[in-house]
Amino acid sequence: MTSARSGLRQDPDLFTPPAAWAGTGSRVTAGHTPFSPAADITAKEPLCFYLGTHRPHWLWDPAAGFKLCVSYNTLAPRLKLHEATAGWLLDSGAYTWLQQNGYCPVGPIRYVQDVDRFDREIGHLDWAAPQDWMCEPWIIRGGVHDGQFYKGTGLSVSEHQRLTVGNYLELCRWWREFSDAECPFMPTLQGWTIPEYLHCVTLYEDAGVDLPACPVVGLGSVCRRQGTAEITALAEMLTPRLALHGFGVKTRGLLAADRYTSADSAAWSKEATHQPPLPGHQHKHCGNCLAKACQYLIRLQAKLDRARTGCWRESLDLGWETP
């Protein structure tokens, strides 16, 4: 079974991603010459999009032969796994854990062991998110946000960043103890303001992690503000030096910031729960409907194709939910 990581091996150095990670289809390679996205966006490789789903069995459903993003929290309880039909991304479920508990109760060793099991039994695992510490104010301070209760960590943004970097290093170290396969964990940047994100880059560099050599670097804490000018400016600052993966980036965010190498989103599912089901469908809504997911992907691809032909700014006003 293969994945986007095929041919890559963990460097003997426990903390430095292997230099061989460069040149695996990513636009970030050794000796890469930065391009101007405004001038060369049509020459950029197509976005690699992972559709978020709450149905982990879609991974091996022949009708869902496209890339998926599945949460550890929904996949870990399953005892019987099958080979995936396409590449996929594992979300660590850290946001939910921090929301509910203020910490992640799943230790790094347990997480690595489970990711190793997924990699062997499901295969085609492109990447796995670390157990990062998000930096949204409601995650840190707690309370009610958008109708949901948050426990609150009581820590600072800088402490969340330190824990995020430390977790990535620990996951990479333990992976070598449990598997000979390519290390799947992607380093992820956390912060809330632009200076904080840039500080997180420095933390990785100080730890010996060569972010420009990584095929993809996660950009966290952006899913609820990814269409804003600040996040767009941040993406433009970080690329093309870094190949970014946008966690939870909705369509508007993808069109507003055309710098992402890859992204994932389950927003289609939440939106579908507030819409009537598709004609002929008997369920209450299509929030977990494969046909609805396919419909969303077709529309998304059309929008991204339009963006790549130079019309992406004009596309911002066209709603994704409009039939």
C-alpha positions as a printed NumPy array, in Angstrom:
array([[  0.   ,   0.   ,   0.   ],
       [  1.346,   3.398,  -0.961],
       [  0.87 ,   7.011,   0.075],
       [  2.099,  10.487,  -0.744],
       [  4.983,   9.713,   1.593],
       [  6.237,   6.722,  -0.42 ],
       [  9.98 ,   6.542,  -0.732],
       [ 10.608,   8.703,   2.328],
       [ 12.381,   7.437,   5.405],
       [ 12.848,   8.947,   8.838],
       [ 16.227,  10.585,   9.259],
       [ 18.392,   9.099,  12.022],
       [ 18.287,  12.512,  13.674],
       [ 15.239,  12.237,  15.907],
       [ 14.184,  15.843,  15.592],
       [ 14.94 ,  16.899,  12.013],
       [ 12.581,  15.965,   9.16 ],
       [ 14.578,  14.139,   6.491],
       [ 15.987,  16.181,   3.64 ],
       [ 14.538,  13.54 ,   1.321],
       [ 11.129,  15.006,   2.044],
       [ 11.914,  17.672,  -0.529],
       [ 10.825,  16.839,  -4.042],
       [  7.84 ,  14.569,  -3.407],
       [  5.403,  16.381,  -5.636],
       [  5.415,  19.437,  -3.406],
       [  6.368,  22.785,  -4.841],
       [  8.886,  23.184,  -1.995],
       [ 12.099,  21.495,  -3.049],
       [ 15.778,  21.942,  -2.398],
       [ 17.053,  24.951,  -4.279],
       [ 13.518,  26.105,  -5.009],
       [ 13.249,  29.547,  -6.542],
       [ 10.328,  31.501,  -5.038],
       [  7.63 ,  32.456,  -7.512],
       [  5.127,  35.292,  -7.5  ],
       [  1.652,  33.779,  -7.014],
       [  0.053,  36.879,  -8.529],
       [  1.938,  36.225, -11.758],
       [  2.344,  32.461, -11.702],
       [ -0.785,  31.095,  -9.98 ],
       [ -1.78 ,  29.091, -13.074],
       [  1.622,  27.365, -12.98 ],
       [  1.103,  26.278,  -9.35 ],
       [  0.255,  22.638,  -8.767],
       [ -3.476,  22.03 ,  -8.194],
       [ -4.611,  22.166,  -4.586],
       [ -4.681,  18.792,  -2.824],
       [ -8.024,  18.829,  -1.   ],
       [ -9.12 ,  16.417,   1.725],
       [-12.859,  16.253,   2.334],
       [-13.66 ,  16.093,   6.041],
       [-16.123,  13.403,   7.087],
       [-17.551,  11.897,  10.267],
       [-17.876,   8.542,   8.504],
       [-14.494,   6.756,   8.677],
       [-15.807,   3.788,   6.67 ],
       [-15.838,   6.058,   3.618],
       [-12.086,   5.445,   3.54 ],
       [-12.66 ,   1.969,   2.102],
       [-15.981,   2.626,   0.353],
       [-15.408,   2.196,  -3.419],
       [-17.952,   4.948,  -4.063],
       [-15.711,   7.441,  -2.227],
       [-12.559,   7.203,  -4.251],
       [-11.336,  10.672,  -3.295],
       [ -9.085,  12.049,  -0.572],
       [-10.637,  12.274,   2.883],
       [ -9.811,  13.808,   6.235],
       [-10.882,  11.593,   9.131],
       [-10.641,  12.326,  12.841],
       [ -8.685,  10.085,  15.174],
       [-11.63 ,  10.269,  17.574],
       [-13.957,   8.52 ,  15.112],
       [-11.403,   6.056,  13.743],
       [ -9.605,   4.834,  16.889],
       [-12.595,   2.94 ,  18.36 ],
       [-12.967,   0.8  ,  15.22 ],
       [-11.489,  -2.664,  15.655],
       [-11.861,  -3.794,  12.043],
       [-10.17 ,  -1.707,   9.389],
       [ -9.856,  -2.108,   5.622],
       [ -7.589,  -0.784,   2.906],
       [ -8.364,   2.772,   1.814],
       [ -9.375,   3.506,  -1.775],
       [ -7.45 ,   6.812,  -1.885],
       [ -4.95 ,   8.885,   0.033],
       [ -6.187,  10.4  ,   3.276],
       [ -5.323,  12.72 ,   6.134],
       [ -5.684,  11.884,   9.82 ],
       [ -6.852,  14.695,  12.066],
       [ -5.683,  14.217,  15.646],
       [ -8.971,  15.36 ,  17.201],
       [ -6.986,  17.715,  19.433],
       [ -9.462,  20.579,  19.027],
       [-12.288,  18.466,  20.472],
       [-10.135,  17.24 ,  23.335],
       [ -9.065,  20.774,  24.256],
       [-12.631,  22.02 ,  24.006],
       [-13.986,  19.311,  26.282],
       [-11.105,  18.773,  28.714],
       [ -8.605,  21.61 ,  28.41 ],
       [ -5.959,  18.996,  27.588],
       [ -5.508,  15.918,  25.411],
       [ -5.976,  12.661,  27.384],
       [ -4.422,  10.541,  24.614],
       [ -0.679,  10.399,  25.192],
       [  1.874,  10.685,  22.358],
       [  2.906,   7.025,  22.59 ],
       [ -0.698,   5.802,  22.341],
       [ -1.318,   8.167,  19.433],
       [  1.775,   6.954,  17.581],
       [  0.792,   3.323,  18.133],
       [ -2.663,   3.942,  16.719],
       [ -1.343,   5.91 ,  13.743],
       [  1.038,   3.033,  13.031],
       [ -1.942,   0.637,  13.066],
       [ -3.872,   2.869,  10.668],
       [ -0.852,   3.109,   8.395],
       [ -0.448,  -0.669,   8.262],
       [ -4.094,  -1.791,   8.145],
       [ -5.695,   1.025,   6.132],
       [ -2.682,   2.232,   4.176],
       [ -2.521,   5.191,   1.79 ],
       [ -2.048,   7.573,   4.746],
       [ -0.677,  10.797,   3.324],
       [ -0.242,  12.735,   6.561],
       [ -1.229,  12.738,  10.215],
       [ -1.761,  15.915,  12.198],
       [  0.128,  16.297,  15.468],
       [ -1.652,  16.74 ,  18.778],
       [ -1.241,  20.488,  18.499],
       [ -2.542,  23.105,  20.898],
       [ -4.885,  25.544,  19.143],
       [ -4.632,  29.21 ,  20.058],
       [ -8.164,  30.513,  19.654],
       [ -9.037,  32.778,  22.622],
       [-11.999,  30.566,  23.588],
       [ -9.755,  27.494,  23.66 ],
       [ -7.434,  29.272,  26.07 ],
       [ -9.862,  31.254,  28.222],
       [-12.834,  28.906,  28.071],
       [-16.5  ,  29.848,  28.259],
       [-19.197,  29.799,  25.597],
       [-18.343,  30.525,  21.982],
       [-20.691,  30.141,  19.027],
       [-23.149,  28.272,  21.235],
       [-20.596,  25.709,  22.466],
       [-18.923,  25.402,  25.871],
       [-15.125,  25.356,  26.109],
       [-13.304,  24.123,  29.188],
       [-10.332,  26.438,  28.705],
       [ -6.671,  25.529,  29.156],
       [ -5.723,  28.553,  31.263],
       [ -2.385,  28.701,  29.467],
       [ -0.847,  31.37 ,  27.236],
       [ -0.392,  31.399,  23.469],
       [  3.365,  30.956,  23.914],
       [  2.792,  27.902,  26.115],
       [  0.458,  26.423,  23.503],
       [  3.124,  26.976,  20.867],
       [  5.815,  25.353,  22.993],
       [  3.572,  22.343,  23.624],
       [  2.738,  22.095,  19.91 ],
       [  6.379,  22.032,  18.825],
       [  7.291,  19.66 ,  21.639],
       [  4.521,  17.255,  20.675],
       [  5.665,  17.158,  17.047],
       [  9.225,  16.348,  18.106],
       [  8.017,  13.636,  20.465],
       [  5.758,  12.045,  17.849],
       [  8.632,  11.915,  15.355],
       [ 10.883,  10.36 ,  17.966],
       [  8.407,   7.663,  18.989],
       [  7.455,   6.887,  15.397],
       [ 10.942,   5.546,  14.784],
       [ 10.48 ,   3.208,  17.738],
       [  7.29 ,   1.661,  16.373],
       [  7.582,   1.781,  12.599],
       [ 10.059,   1.543,   9.761],
       [  7.654,   3.352,   7.445],
       [  7.881,   7.02 ,   6.505],
       [  7.087,   9.399,   9.337],
       [  3.583,  10.786,   8.617],
       [  3.398,  13.684,  11.071],
       [  3.294,  17.201,   9.664],
       [  4.695,  20.112,  11.683],
       [  1.959,  22.615,  12.424],
       [  2.159,  26.331,  13.132],
       [ -0.021,  27.732,  15.892],
       [ -0.739,  31.293,  16.944],
       [ -3.426,  33.948,  16.794],
       [ -1.672,  37.045,  15.473],
       [  0.828,  37.233,  12.643],
       [  3.809,  37.884,  14.98 ],
       [  2.788,  34.854,  17.038],
       [  2.763,  32.576,  13.986],
       [  6.173,  33.877,  12.947],
       [  7.412,  33.191,  16.476],
       [  6.195,  29.6  ,  16.115],
       [  8.291,  29.288,  12.945],
       [ 11.293,  30.372,  15.016],
       [ 10.517,  27.765,  17.681],
       [ 10.656,  25.009,  15.075],
       [ 13.883,  26.381,  13.652],
       [ 15.436,  26.578,  17.132],
       [ 14.479,  22.911,  17.64 ],
       [ 16.338,  21.947,  14.46 ],
       [ 13.255,  21.428,  12.264],
       [ 13.842,  22.569,   8.681],
       [ 10.319,  23.673,   7.759],
       [ 11.145,  24.645,   4.142],
       [ 12.336,  21.054,   3.573],
       [  8.951,  19.63 ,   4.615],
       [  6.485,  18.843,   1.802],
       [  3.72 ,  20.436,   3.854],
       [  3.422,  22.517,   7.033],
       [  0.098,  22.807,   8.813],
       [ -1.437,  26.209,   9.537],
       [ -3.678,  25.941,  12.572],
       [ -6.267,  28.116,  14.347],
       [ -7.518,  29.576,  11.07 ],
       [-10.718,  27.652,  10.329],
       [-13.067,  30.286,  11.764],
       [-11.339,  33.28 ,  10.188],
       [ -9.652,  31.93 ,   7.086],
       [-11.256,  34.463,   4.75 ],
       [ -9.953,  37.456,   6.699],
       [ -7.306,  39.851,   5.48 ],
       [ -4.997,  38.876,   8.357],
       [ -4.934,  35.165,   7.508],
       [ -4.619,  35.941,   3.805],
       [ -1.624,  38.168,   4.575],
       [ -0.119,  35.462,   6.8  ],
       [ -0.394,  32.852,   4.039],
       [  1.288,  35.249,   1.628],
       [  4.119,  35.864,   4.121],
       [  4.811,  32.171,   4.687],
       [  4.683,  31.056,   1.058],
       [  6.328,  30.012,  -1.129],
       [  9.061,  29.419,   1.474],
       [  6.698,  26.981,   3.207],
       [  4.175,  24.661,   1.579],
       [  1.063,  25.21 ,   3.68 ],
       [ -1.766,  22.893,   4.609],
       [ -4.829,  24.818,   5.754],
       [ -6.735,  23.049,   8.508],
       [-10.487,  23.532,   8.221],
       [-10.221,  26.07 ,   5.415],
       [-13.568,  26.731,   3.798],
       [-14.06 ,  27.614,   0.158],
       [-13.938,  31.355,   0.702],
       [-10.629,  30.988,   2.496],
       [ -9.176,  28.902,  -0.328],
       [-10.16 ,  31.527,  -2.864],
       [ -9.027,  34.457,  -0.73 ],
       [ -5.598,  32.919,  -0.116],
       [ -4.44 ,  30.997,  -3.184],
       [ -1.198,  29.958,  -1.519],
       [ -2.206,  26.627,   0.03 ],
       [ -0.592,  23.413,  -1.181],
       [ -3.293,  21.348,   0.507],
       [ -6.309,  21.883,   2.725],
       [ -9.169,  20.077,   4.418],
       [-12.677,  21.044,   5.41 ],
       [-15.817,  19.433,   6.794],
       [-17.834,  22.633,   6.492],
       [-19.979,  21.036,   3.787],
       [-21.331,  18.589,   6.379],
       [-22.326,  21.26 ,   8.901],
       [-23.962,  23.344,   6.192],
       [-25.886,  20.338,   4.88 ],
       [-27.453,  19.71 ,   8.297],
       [-29.293,  23.025,   7.906],
       [-30.51 ,  22.281,   4.374],
       [-33.241,  19.994,   3.04 ],
       [-32.009,  16.578,   1.909],
       [-31.339,  15.964,  -1.758],
       [-34.377,  14.943,  -3.84 ],
       [-35.298,  11.335,  -3.201],
       [-33.178,  11.035,  -0.026],
       [-35.061,   9.738,   2.999],
       [-32.722,  10.936,   5.747],
       [-33.435,  14.138,   7.701],
       [-30.469,  15.938,   6.148],
       [-27.465,  15.147,   3.968],
       [-24.766,  16.079,   6.491],
       [-23.296,  12.579,   6.257],
       [-24.418,  11.774,   2.729],
       [-21.89 ,  10.569,   0.181],
       [-23.907,  11.954,  -2.725],
       [-23.925,  15.4  ,  -1.1  ],
       [-20.188,  15.153,  -0.516],
       [-19.589,  14.338,  -4.175],
       [-21.774,  17.266,  -5.198],
       [-19.729,  19.575,  -2.988],
       [-16.448,  18.326,  -4.439],
       [-17.631,  18.944,  -7.997],
       [-18.528,  22.532,  -7.131],
       [-15.289,  23.042,  -5.249],
       [-13.218,  21.836,  -8.185],
       [-15.088,  24.165, -10.519],
       [-14.352,  27.109,  -8.233],
       [-10.671,  26.224,  -7.921],
       [-10.351,  25.771, -11.668],
       [-11.868,  29.211, -12.104],
       [ -9.39 ,  30.581,  -9.567],
       [ -6.451,  29.092, -11.437],
       [ -7.496,  30.807, -14.652],
       [ -7.119,  34.225, -13.051],
       [-10.668,  34.892, -11.893],
       [-10.261,  33.988,  -8.237],
       [-10.954,  37.438,  -6.828],
       [-14.241,  37.608,  -8.733],
       [-15.172,  34.163,  -7.413],
       [-15.354,  35.413,  -3.843],
       [-18.923,  36.642,  -4.236],
       [-20.266,  33.374,  -5.611],
       [-21.808,  31.262,  -2.844],
       [-20.877,  27.609,  -2.574],
       [-24.234,  26.659,  -1.223],
       [-26.124,  28.062,  -4.194],
       [-27.384,  25.191,  -6.395]])
